[in-house]
């Protein structure tokens, strides 16, 4: 506890003043050493894309099981938030499910750790099974507003999208919208899980999510006659594919480098495939 400050000025003899200065420097150095110690033992922090997050958690768990003492913290927030966290120094690795923007790429490095397909999904009650890419674009632009003629029993389409700054949304805008704006009537959700839940609860809805997060609660659509499968992605027939990036400032070092090398190595890539993602393109 700090002593109370006296309202009267202290008078310190010269010799005592030297001892006091030395003591203050020693205390400051000790405090700094404790702070640095906490920094060193706090582990590796990853932040960013909620699409990458569940895979990063699995990679971190498997890596930690093989590297005693490794501590890796994984948190979401969206791709843009993760990129900003790396720039500010609050995270050593940012997770992004979109390519870096030109200005970001001048300051940071994006390392591809996996590839992921984006699935366009509807409610299982919807009889539609196949859409053209241009139809998806027109639905999200607000030009097609009903399922009439599209196997959806004439219902008004509930368009569901991710928030601005989401890597999934950024990839969808690049791959599907091609410069068109997503309609302001779209319902905005802040995570992939929330999009899936809304589609699962609304028979007239449409959304887009990471291919690996598709489950029986939603139905993935064929796009231009092609099913969103790993084989179709590898063959180059399914075009809605995005990179999963680890974003770093400069060359990764220490635990960050070891973790990234492990993910991109044989053991990490085997886990990547097991979890439904694809390794980086050869």
Secondary structure, DSSP 8 states (H G I E B T S, - for coil): ------SS-----HHHHHHHHHHHHHHHHHHHHHHHHHHHHT-EEEEE-HHHHHHHHHHHHHHHHHSTT--EEEEEE-HHHHHHHHHHTS-SEEEESS---HHHHHH-EEEEEEEEEEEEEE-TT----EE-HHHHHHHHTTS--B-TTTTSTT-B-EEEEE-TT-HHHHHHIIIIITT----TTSEEESSHHHHHHHHHH-TTEEEEEEGGG--TTSEE-EETTB---HHHHHTT----EEEEEEEESSS--HHHHHHHHHHHSHHHHHHHHHTT-B----
